[in-house]
């Protein structure tokens, strides 16, 4: 038995050597045959790298901003943000500070309820934030809110303090800066206690947020936060329906009970707004979990389309392999006859050509893996995109390429094995 196994290993090694000799002897033909395999495998590796990197970055971003966040607002979220708002959404009543206060009082499962108003549109574009010396910030996100903003949005103070209830009650001119905004205004100087002019109105900096990074195209570190009461004094048109209405962000006391908290809060808002049981919600609900699933579905669809393209390339490559192996069988008919005359069985002949096909596509797969990893690395270096190929994708790429060789090399191998040795020896 051991001798037989050793014989099989010897035959396998010889077949691999024959395969590589054939590739070297026909370099151009082998290269052209491999192009489809290389393109397909490279596409799979690069696409998996991009999708895995993107999903990882998005998941990390959602984790940084809180995975249990539940937010209520008037309008449904629109990816891309273009086009007019649907009429049914325009007819919705605004969410109010009173709604947020009702949730704060009666939503027993909520740990924090943040009232948030943002300055978007023309008013946001015309906003100026600068120091008395004239140093200007680069378009920070401008937010009016209450003390619950920090826990609701998973934000932490690295220096100073956050807003307190007294700031909201007295519409104080206190503000909290994101690290990027602070750097733009004050460089490396400590911003705490310094003055900032917002459209000419002086505010004093009471706190500096910890760095959070970017999130879905927005920079969370370029932000300026003031009390919501002060915001409404400065921009009453936003409160009175001249822009996006209040956002209410909430987080549960127990992360495991997030869905229970959301159901409780929805019931409270529906009761306040007089909605009957058969009427739909007249407000939008966003959760980090739902948005994460939406992004994963989008990337999954893109990945599916790219994998279909890769499959077509592999199919074309497989047909090329079958064609070249059939040509090889025809060219080596006399060789087949000689081998059979010397005692080679049909199985030996079939195995020889099958190993050649698998070796050919295996080399193509290895080159495709290298090309795909190279593309992912180039994109990572040039665009700072977190492309990362997991080990399973490399194994899958090589496995698929060798499987293509096995499937498309089977018919040529069987054709070679069926050659009549006498007719093969007569072939010229």
N, C-alpha and C positions, 0 to 999 in steps of 0.2 A: 504493500500500500504506500509506504514512504517513497519507494522508487517511482511509483506511478505519479505521485504528487510532484516529485522533483522533475519528472519528465514534463508534466503540464507547465510547471514554472519555466522550464527551459524553452518550451515551445512558445509560451507567452512572451518571454524576453526576446526571442528571435523575431517574432511577429512585430513587436514594437520597433525593433531595429530596422526591419524591412520597411515599416511605415515611414520612419524618419528618413531613410535613404531615398524612398520614393518622393517625399516632399522636397528634399534637397535637390534631387535630380530634376524636378519640375517646379522650380521656385516660383516663376510667374503664375503658372497655372494654379498652384497651391494657394498663392496669395490672393488671387482673384476669387477662388472658391471660398476662402475664409472671410471675405469682406462682410457677407451677410451675417455670419455667426458673430464676428467682432462687433458689428453695428448693433445687433440685437442684445448681446450680453452687456455691452457698454451702456446702452440705453437703460436697461434694467438696473444696473449698479448705480448709475448717475441719478436716475429717478428715485430709487429707494433712498439714496443718500440725501437728496433734497427734501423728500417728504418726511423722512425720519428726523432730519435736522429741524425742519420747520415745525413739525408737531412737538418736538422736544422744547423748542424755544417758546411756542405758544403755551404749552403746558406749564413751563416755568414762569411765564408772565402771569398766567391766571393764578398760579400759586402765590406769586408775589403780591397780587392785588386782592387775594382772598377767594378761596374756592367756595365759600358759603354765602357770598354776597347775593342778596335779592334786591333788585331795584325796580321801583315803580316810576313811570313817567307818562306823559300824555300821548306821545307819538310812538309808533312802532319803529324799531331800528331798521334802517335801510342801508345795505352795503353799497358803497359808492356814493350815497347821499344825493344823487342827482334827481331831477324831475320834481314836479309839483306834488304836494301832499294829497293823498286821497281825501275826497270830500267827507266821508264818514269820520275820518280822524280829525278833520278840521272842526267838525261839529261837536266833538267831545268837550266836556267841561274841563277846565284846568284843574290840575291837582293843586292843593293849597298848603300853606304852612299849618293851617288848622287840621288838615288831613294827617300831616306828619305828627302833629302834637297828639292827635287822637290815637295813632298807632303807638306812640311813646307811652301813653297812659294805659292802653287796654291790651296791647299785644304782649301777653305775659311771657311768651317764648323768645322775645327779641331782646338781645343784649344792648343794641345801639340802633337809633333811628336818626339818620343824618338828613337834614334839609339842605338841598344843594341847588344853587342857581348859577348858571354859567352865562358868560358874555360871548355870544356868537354873532355871526353876521356882520353888518356894517359897523355896529357899535363896537364889536370886538376888534375889527380891523383898524378902527381909528383910535383904539386905546393906546395911551403912552404911559410907560412906566420908566422912571429915571430917578437918578439921585439929584439933590440940589446942585451938585457940581456939573450936571449935564450928561453923566454916563447913562446910557439907555439900555434897557433889557431887550431881548430879542423875542418879542411877541409871546409873553408867557400866557398860559391858560389862567383866566381870571375867574375865581370862584367865591361865591358868598355862601357861607354855611354856618353850622353850629358846632359845639364841642364833640358831638358824636361822629363827626366826619373821620377823625383819626382811627377809631376802632372799626368803623364800618368799612373803611377803605384800606385797612391793613397798613396805615401810615404811622411812622414813628418819628419822634423828635430826637435829633442828635444834639441840639443845643437850645437853651431857652425853654419856652413852654408853648403849648398849643392854645387855641382860643378857649375861653371859659365863659360860663353863663353870663357873668357880668358884662363881658364884651358885647354879647348879643343884646342884653337888656338895655344897655346904655348906648348902643350903636357907636362903639368906640372906634377910633382910628388905629386899631392894632392890626398887624398883618403877620402872616407866616410865609416864609419863602421856601421854594424848592432849592436844592443845591446848585442847579444850573443857573437859575435866576440870580441867586446870591453871588455866584462867581462873576456873572456878566455885569452886575452892578458894582460890586465891591472888590473884585479880585480875590486876593488871599486874606483880606481884612475880615475881622469878626463882624458880621452884620448885625448882631444883637444890639438893640438900642439905637441904631442908626435910622435916619429918615429916608423915606421913599415917597416920591411924588407920583400919584396916580391921577392922570388928567389934571395935574396941577394941585390936587388935594394931598396934603401931607399925611403920611402914615408913619408909625414907628414900628420897627421890626421887633417882634417879641419871641419868634421861634424860627428854627431852621430844621427842615425835614431831613430824614435820612435818604440816601440815594436809593431809587427803585428801578431806574432804567426806562427804556421805551416799552410801549404797549400798543400793539395793533396800529403801528404807524404814528402814534402820538408819544411825545416825550413827557413822562410823568414827573421829571425832575425840573422842568421849566414851568413853574406854577406859582401863583400868588393867591393866597387865601385870606379873606377878610370876613368879619361877621355878616351874616345874611341881612340883618337889619340895616347895617351900613350900606351894603350893596343896594338894597331897595331904596334907600334915601338918595343914592347917587344915580341909579338907573331905574326910576319908577316905571318907565315904559316897558321894561321886561316883566315886572310884576303884573302890569295891567294888560298883559296879552300881546305885547309888542315883540315877542321873541319866544324861544323855547321856554316852557313853563318849568316849575319846580321839579327836581328829581328827588325821590325819597329812597335812600339807600339803607338797607337793614342787614343785620347779621344775627344769627341765633345765639342763645346762651350755650346750647349744646349743639355742636356741628352735626351730630347724628339726627337731630330733629329739625333740620333746615326745611324739609318739605312740609312738616307740620306747622312750622312758623309761617311759611308762605301761605298755606291754606287759611290759617287764622287771620293773617293780615288782609288777604283777599276778601274774606267774609266781612271784616270791619269796614273796608273801603266800599264794598258793594252796599252794605247797610247805610253808610253815610250818604251814598249817592242815590239811594232809593231805587236800586235795580231789582227787578223781579227775578224769580228763579229761572225763567225761560229767556231772559235777556243776557247777551254776552257782556263781558267786561268792557267798560268804556275807558280803559287805561291799559297801558302796555306793561308787561312783566318781563324782566330780564334776570337770568341767573347765570353765574359764571359757568356752571356745569353745562347748561343748554348751549351757550355760545361756544364753549369748547367743542361740544359734539358737532355743532354746525360747521366749525372750521375743519374738523377732522373729516366730515363728510365731503366737504369741498376738496380737500387735498386727496382724499380717497378716490374721488371721481377723476381728478387730474391724473393720479397715479394709474388708475385703471385704463384711461385712454392711452397713456404712454406705454403701458405694458402691452396693450393691443398692437400698437405700432411695432414694439419690440418683437412680439410674436410673429407678425408678418415678416419682419426682417429675418427672423430665425427660420421661418418656413421657406423663404426664398433661399436662404443659405443652405437649408437641408436639401432642397431640390438641386442646388448646385453641387452639393456633395454627392448625391445620388448620380447625377450626370457624370461627374468626373470619375467616380468609381466604376460606372458602366464602361466608360472609355478605357479605364485602366484594365478592366477585365478583358476587353477586346484586344488591347495592345499586348497583353501578357498571356494570351491563349496558349501559345507554345510552351511558356514557362509552366503553366498549369498542367499541360500534358506530361511534361518531363517529371514534375513532382509526383503526379499520380502514378507514372510508370515506375518511379522509385519507391512506391509504397505509401504515399500520402493518401489519407482517407478523405471522403467528402467533408467530414467535420474539420479536418486540418485545413483544407482549402478555404472553407467558409470562415473559419476562425481567423485565418490570415487576413482576408479582405475586410472582415468586420472590425478587427483590431486596427487596421489602417484607417478605416472611416472614423472610428472613435478617437484615434490619436489625432487625426486631422482636425476634428471639431474641438477636441480637448485643447489643442494649441490655440485655436481660434478663441475658445472661451477664456483661456489664460490671458491672451492679448486683450480681449474685450474687458476683462476685470481690471487690468492695468490701465486701460484707456478710461474706463468709467471712474476709477479712483483718482486718476489724474485730473479729470474734469471736475470732480467734486472738490479736490484740493485747490485747484486753480480758482474756482468760484469762491471758496472759503477765504483764500488769501486776497483776491482782488476786491470782492464785494463784501467781505466780512460776514458772509452768510454761513450759519452753523450747519453746513452739510457734513454728515457723518454716516458712513456705510456700516451697518451692523454686520457682525460675522456671518449671520444666517444668510444675508443677501449674497455674500461672496460664495458660500457653499452652494446656494441655490443657482447662482449664475454658472458655476462650473458644472454642477449636476445637470442643468438643462442643456448645456452645450454638448456634453458627452451623450446624453439621451438622444439628442438630435442625430448624432453620429450613429448610434445604435439603431434607431428607427429607419433612417434613410440609407444606412449602409447594409441593411438586412437583405433587400432584394438583389443588389449586385453580388453580395456574398453567396447567396443561394444560387444565383445564375452561374457563378464561377464553380461552385461545388458540383453542379449538374453537368459540367462539361464532360463529353466522352473523351477519354484519354487518347484513343486512336485518332479521332478526328482532330483533337487538339494538337497532336504531334505533326499532323499533315498541314496545319494552318501556316500560311505564310503572310 
